[in-house]
Amino acid sequence: MSKRAPHPTAHTAEPSHPRRISRREFLMGAATVAAGLLAGCCPASPLVPDSAIRRPEIIRFYPDTPSKVVHAHHAGVWTGAPQGDLGDDTLLSPEALHQMLDAAITELTGIADAGDAWAALFDPDERVAIKVCTYGGGRGGSEIFTHVPLVMAVADCLQEVDIPAEQIVIYDRQTAELKGANFTINRSDPGVRCYATGYEGSWDLMGNNIKLASVLLQSDALINIPLLKSHGIGGMSFAMKSHYGSFNRPQDFHQGKIERAIAELNALEPIRNRTRLTIGDALVASTTPHGSRPYWTLDVVGDSILMSFDPVAHDAIGLEMLNAFAGTGGGTRQVIKIAEKWLKNAAELGLGTNDPANIDLVELNLG
């Protein structure tokens, strides 16, 4: 990935790579400790039952505390040179992706074991929705999408803490686009589910009635895995803009409305309260939106992901990265600058922070 100037509050952390254990192993270990205590012995390093880990104490960000954004790089994540086509998925190293997720989740949560960190954030009985970015897939609208191997690595992490695959649903707006982005459609067969969402309910967005994604509404928790790219109207598409695929009328909230709409959409209760984790795909990036198909092409080959509880801080760092990638192209930077307006609006709605002084950026370098 291209080098960028360090964020004012950025620091580096030495990544650890603990073995991931399942929730079942964890609970068995806790039971063993309990039995030992009943027998009158005192183990040197007792396990802490996961019931003692309170989620509200883990998922914290501004204004309660500075918002942490973990930027995990891996020099070996690409095994070959990506070309901006579906064959790129075969060039991503699953092992490197798991190492990036392990290092990021332990740094973000402060829990030393990656398995324990995932188990603290998600319960086995929860239904987890995963929002991906596949706009233009199969229709020539884009050459790049959220990478399937990254999404499936996240799904693996969830299954390793005993969330059944069938309770994990990958979604976006259209089946054709999911297929065109290399995702395997699965509505009812065993395994991780993946399908286009329908819409339901009634919600107010800027005085207009909208419906929200059924997959989102039927879930207990959401993981947002967007792709970093510029956007001709909104300046940038990343975590918050990605939710234009989570409601039924995105075409009505672009020109003249997007600066308010992105922020107010993400402030709606189902999106705000279900969002458990944001994992930004910066394995590639598009810096220049085109006026004709394909609208997005591979402009930058990256080596990193972002992870945060705060979608505003996440996107603020994404905007810095996009600006750095754009180089000296004044026109492109002027387009990207539009995103500052909806980031400011989102911060004012209390969704997080866009202020560098309140963002704790941690750079992890692996591989």
N, C-alpha and C positions, 0 to 999 in steps of 0.2 A: 504494500500500500504506500502511496505517496506520503512523505513526511509532512507533518503540519506543525505549526507553532504550538507549544504546550499551552493548555488551558491555565488560566491564572491560579486555579486551585488544584491542578492535576498533580498526582504523585504516582509513583510506581509501587507495586507490591509484589513480593516474591510469591508466585503461585505454588500451591501445593496440589498433589495429585493423590488424595486418599482413595482407598478402594471403596467403591460404592457397594453398600450392603442393602439388602431388601428390608422392608418394614418388618417382615416375618422374622428375619435374623435379629433385627434390633430388639423386637419384643421378646424373643427367646432369650437374648442376652440379659435383658432387664429382669426376666423371670428368674434366671440363674442367680443374678445378684440378690434378688429378693429372698430366694431360698437360702442363700448363704447367710444373709442377715438373720433370718429366722433361726438358723443353726448356730448363731453366735459368733460367726467369723466376720471379719471386716475386710473386704477386698481392697487392694491398693488403689484401683482406678474404677470406681463404680460407674455404671452407665446411668444416664439420666433418662427416665421414661419420657416418651414424646409428649405425654399429656402435660408435662411440666413446661413445655415450650409453648408459650402463648403467641398465636399468630399476630395479634396487634402489636406485640413488642418487637416483631421482626419487620413487618411491613410498615415502615415509618419513613416519611420524607417531609420536605418543607411544607408548612412552617414549624412542624414539631422538631425537626432536625435538618441539617443540610441534606439535600437530596443526593444520594450516591448514584453515580453512573459508572458501571464497569465496562471498560473497553478492552476486550481480550483479543490479542493477535496470536496467530500461529503461523510460523514460517513454512510449515509443511502441510497446510490445509489444502493447497492445490498440488496435485501430483503431475499436472501438465498445464499447458497454457490454454485458458478458456477462450472460446471464440464467440460467445454470445449466442449459443444455440442449446438445444435440449441435451446434446451430448456432454455439455459441461458438467452435468450432475455426476457422470461417471468419473470425473476427475477430482472430485472432492473426497478427502480421506475421512471415513467414518470415525476412525480412531482419533484423529486430530479434532474433529468436531466435538466428540465426547469430552476430550481434554479441555477444550475451550469452555464448554458448558459447565463442567465440574469446577474449573477454576473460577469462573464468573459467579456461579451460584454460591460457592463458599465465601467468596469475598463480599458479595452483596448482602448475604444474610448474617455473616459472622459466625456461622456454624461450620466447624472444621471438616466434617464429613459430608460429601456431596449428597449421599443417599439420605442422610438425616435432614439435610437442608430441603430437599424436595419433599420429604415426608412431613416436614413442619409446615410447608406451604399448601400441600394438597392432601386430602383425605381419600381413602380407598373407595368410599361410597359416593364421591362427588363425580358429577358429569363435567368434563372439561372441554370447552370449545377452543379451537385454535384458529385464529383469523390469519389468513395468508393473503398475499398480493399476487393475483393472477390476471389483472386487467389486460385485455388484448391477447391473451393466450389462444393460440389456434386461429386467430383472425388477423394476424399481421400487425396488430396494434403495438406490440412490444417484442423485443428480443430477450428481455430479462425478466425474471420473476423471483419470488421467494423460492429459495432452493429446496427441493424435495429432501435431499439427505439431511439438511439442517432440521427441517420439521420432523422427520422421522427419528432423528437423534433425540429431540425433545420428547417425542412420544415414547421412545425407549426409556427415558429417564422416569417418566410417569409410571410406566408399567413396572419398572424395577422397584417402585414403592407401592406395589400391589393395587394400582388402579387398573381395572380390566380394560383391555384394548377397545372393547365395544363401548366404553364410556367416554372415549376420546373421539371428538368429531372435528375434522379439518373442514373449514368452509370458506366460501367466497360467493360471489353473486351468481355465476353461471357455470353450469356443468361443462359446456364447451370450453370455457376459459380454464377451468381446473384441468381438464384433459390436455388442453393445448400447452399447459405449463408443466406437464409430465406427472401430474398427480393421478393416482389410480382411484377411480370412483368406486365406492363401496357403501351402499345404503343399508344393507341388512346382513351381509355375510360375516362370518367370524373375522376378527381383526379390527384394526383402527378404521373408523368410519370416515368417509370423505364424500361430500356432496354439496351441491349448490343449495343455498338456503332459500326457504320461502319467507314470507313476511306476515306479521300479525300485530295486533294491538293498535293502540292509538296514542300518539305522542305529539307534543307541540314543539316545533322547531321554528323559531322566529315567526310565530303566529300562523304557521302552516301545519296541517295534520300530516303526520308520516307514520309508517309502520316500520318496525324493527325486525331484524333477522330472527327467524324462528329458532335457529340453532343457538343463537346467543341467549334468547329468552328462556330456552329449555335447559340451559347449562347452569351450573353452580359457580363456575369459575372460568375466566377467559385468559388465554395467553395470546398476546398479539405479536405476530412475527412478520413485520413489514419489510419492504425492500427500500433501500436508500436511492431516491432519484429526484430530479428536478421536476417541476410542474409549471406549465406555461401560464396558468391562471393563479394557482396558489403558491407558487414559488418553490415549494418542496412537497413531496409526498413521502411520508414516513409513518410513524405510529398513529398519530391522530387523523391525518388525511386518509389513511387506509380504511377508516370506518365509513368512508363513502361507499364501501361495499357491504355495510351492515344495515343499510336502510333502503327503502324502495324508491326514493325520488332524488337520487344524487344529481341528476341532470338539471334539477330546478335550483340548485344551490351552488352555482359556480360564479359566473361573472356578476360582480357587484354585490355578492352575498357571502363569498367564501371566507372573508376575513372574520365575520361573525359566526358563520355556520359551522366551521370546523370546531371552534371552541364550544359553542352551545350544544352541538351534537355529542361531543365527548363528555359534557356535563350532565347528559340525561342519565337518570338513575341506573338503568340496566347496563349501560356501558361503564359508567364510573364505578359502580359498586361491584361489578363482576370482574373487572380487570385485576388480575392477581399478579401478572408479570408481563413485562415488555422485553422482547428479544429482537433487536434490530439486526437485519441481515445486511452487512456491509461487505460481503464477499465480492461483490461487484457494485458499481454505481453508474448511474447515467446523469451527466451534468447538463445536457442540452436537450430540452424537449423540442421535437421537430414538428413542423406544421402539417406533415403528411405521414402516412404509415411507412415504416414503423415509427411511432412517436418516441419510443425510448430505445436506445441502442447501448451496447456495452462501451462505455467511455473510459472507465477506470477499473482495473483489476485490484481488488482489495484482499485483505487477509484477516478480517476481523468481524466480530459481532459486538453489539452493545447490549447491556442488560441493566434494567432499572425497575424500580417500583413506581417511579414518577414519569409519566408519559411526556410531560412538558419539558423536564430537564433532559430526558432522552432525546427529544426532538431538537432541543437547543444545541446539544452536542452534535447531532446529525447535521444541523445547519452549518455549524463551524466546519465540519468535515467537507460538506458539499462546496462551501465557499473556497476551501483550500484546494479541492480538486479542480474547481473551475479555473484556477490560475488567474491570469490577467485579463480574461475576457470580460470587459466591462458590461456588455449587453447581458451576458449570462448571469453575472453577479447581480445586475439590477433586477432580473426576474426572480432570482433566489431570494432577494431582499424582501419580497412580498411576504414571505413566511414569518418575518419578524412581527408583523401586525397580528396574525392570529395566535402566535405564541404569546404575545403580550396580553391578548384578550383571554386566553386560556389561563394564564397566571392570575389575572384579575378575578376570574371565576373560582379561584381556589383549587385548581386542578393540579398545581405543582408550581415550579419556579422556572423562569427563563433567565434569572439573574446569575451570572457567573460566580458572584460572591457567595451564593447560597448553594452551589453545586460542587460536590466532592467527586471529581473525576479520577478514577483509578485506572492506570494503564498496566495491563498484564501482557508480558511478552513470552510466548511459549515456543517450543520447537527449536 
